[in-house]
Amino acid sequence: MNTSLEQDLLLEQIPITSLDIPIKETIHEKVPAAINTSSISMYLMLSVYLLIPILSVEGLIGWSIGIIGAYKTVNIYRNPEKADSKKALRLLAINVAVALIYNILVYYVTKILVSKLA
C-alpha cells in the first residue's frame, strides 16, 4: 500500500496533459448561446412595421411604408458591428409618423369629398 506521501509523489509525476481535462472547453461552450437583444428589438420593430398597413386606411401606401421601413431596418441590423438601435428606432418613428399623417390626411379629404357629394 502506498502511503499518503507516496501518493502525493505519484500525483506530482503525472503530467497535466494526461489527466484528460479539456483545457479549451469553457462554460460558454456548454451553455446554449443567449438570445441577442438586438435581434429581439429588430423583430419587435418588424412587427410594428407589419401593423402599419393593417391599421392604415388605404392599402398600397400603407404596405409600401411598412415594407420599405422593414427593409431598411433589416439592412441596419444585418451587419452586427454596425447595428445601430438608435438609427433603427428613429427610422421606425419617422415611418409611423408618416403613416399617421397620411391616414389623418386621407380621413379629412374623404370627409370633405363625401360632404361635397352629398
C-alpha positions as CSV (number, residue, x, y, z in Angstrom):
1,M,0.0,0.0,0.0
2,N,1.1,3.5,-0.8
3,T,1.2,6.0,2.0
4,S,-0.1,9.5,1.5
5,L,3.4,10.8,0.9
6,E,4.0,8.2,-1.9
7,Q,0.6,9.1,-3.4
8,D,1.5,12.8,-3.4
9,L,4.7,12.0,-5.2
10,L,3.0,9.8,-7.7
11,L,0.5,12.6,-8.5
12,E,3.3,15.1,-9.0
13,Q,4.9,12.8,-11.6
14,I,1.7,12.6,-13.7
15,P,1.8,15.3,-16.4
16,I,-1.2,17.6,-16.5
17,T,-2.0,16.8,-20.2
18,S,-2.6,13.2,-19.4
19,L,-5.5,13.9,-17.0
20,D,-8.0,14.2,-19.8
21,I,-9.0,17.7,-18.8
22,P,-10.3,19.7,-21.8
23,I,-8.3,22.9,-21.4
24,K,-10.0,24.8,-24.3
25,E,-13.6,23.9,-23.2
26,T,-15.2,26.7,-21.3
27,I,-18.6,27.2,-19.7
28,H,-19.8,29.2,-22.8
29,E,-19.5,26.1,-25.0
30,K,-21.7,24.0,-22.7
31,V,-24.4,26.7,-22.3
32,P,-26.6,27.5,-25.3
33,A,-26.0,30.9,-26.8
34,A,-28.1,33.7,-25.2
35,I,-30.6,35.4,-27.4
36,N,-29.2,38.6,-28.9
37,T,-31.0,41.7,-27.7
38,S,-30.6,43.4,-31.0
39,S,-32.4,40.6,-32.8
40,I,-35.3,40.9,-30.3
41,S,-35.5,44.6,-30.9
42,M,-35.4,44.0,-34.7
43,Y,-38.3,41.5,-34.6
44,L,-40.3,43.9,-32.4
45,M,-39.7,46.7,-34.9
46,L,-40.7,44.4,-37.8
47,S,-43.9,43.6,-36.0
48,V,-44.7,47.3,-35.7
49,Y,-44.0,47.7,-39.5
50,L,-46.5,44.9,-40.1
51,L,-49.1,46.8,-38.1
52,I,-48.7,49.9,-40.2
53,P,-50.5,48.5,-43.3
54,I,-53.1,46.6,-41.2
55,L,-54.2,49.8,-39.4
56,S,-53.8,52.0,-42.4
57,V,-56.8,53.4,-44.4
58,E,-55.5,52.7,-47.9
59,G,-53.7,49.5,-48.8
60,L,-50.9,50.4,-51.2
61,I,-49.4,53.4,-49.4
62,G,-49.6,51.7,-46.0
63,W,-47.9,48.5,-47.3
64,S,-45.2,50.5,-49.1
65,I,-44.4,52.4,-45.9
66,G,-44.3,49.1,-43.9
67,I,-42.2,47.2,-46.5
68,I,-39.7,50.0,-47.1
69,G,-39.3,50.5,-43.3
70,A,-38.8,46.8,-42.6
71,Y,-36.3,46.5,-45.5
72,K,-34.2,49.4,-44.1
73,T,-34.4,48.0,-40.6
74,V,-33.2,44.6,-41.7
75,N,-30.3,46.3,-43.5
76,I,-29.4,48.2,-40.4
77,Y,-29.2,45.0,-38.3
78,R,-27.7,42.9,-41.0
79,N,-24.1,43.9,-40.0
80,P,-23.7,43.2,-36.3
81,E,-20.7,45.6,-36.0
82,K,-22.6,48.5,-37.5
83,A,-26.0,47.7,-35.9
84,D,-27.4,50.9,-34.5
85,S,-30.6,50.6,-32.4
86,K,-31.0,54.4,-32.3
87,K,-30.9,54.7,-36.0
88,A,-33.5,51.9,-36.4
89,L,-35.8,53.5,-33.7
90,R,-35.5,56.8,-35.5
91,L,-36.5,55.2,-38.8
92,L,-39.4,53.5,-37.1
93,A,-40.6,56.7,-35.5
94,I,-40.4,58.5,-38.9
95,N,-42.3,55.8,-40.7
96,V,-45.0,55.6,-38.0
97,A,-45.4,59.4,-38.2
98,V,-45.6,59.4,-42.0
99,A,-48.2,56.7,-41.9
100,L,-50.2,58.5,-39.2
101,I,-50.1,61.8,-41.1
102,Y,-51.1,60.0,-44.3
103,N,-54.1,58.3,-42.5
104,I,-55.3,61.6,-41.0
105,L,-55.0,63.4,-44.4
106,V,-56.9,60.6,-46.1
107,Y,-59.6,60.8,-43.4
108,Y,-60.2,64.5,-43.8
109,V,-60.0,64.5,-47.6
110,T,-62.6,61.7,-47.6
111,K,-64.8,63.6,-45.2
112,I,-64.6,66.7,-47.3
113,L,-65.3,64.9,-50.6
114,V,-68.3,63.0,-49.0
115,S,-69.8,66.3,-47.7
116,K,-69.4,67.9,-51.2
117,L,-71.0,65.0,-53.0
118,A,-73.9,64.6,-50.5
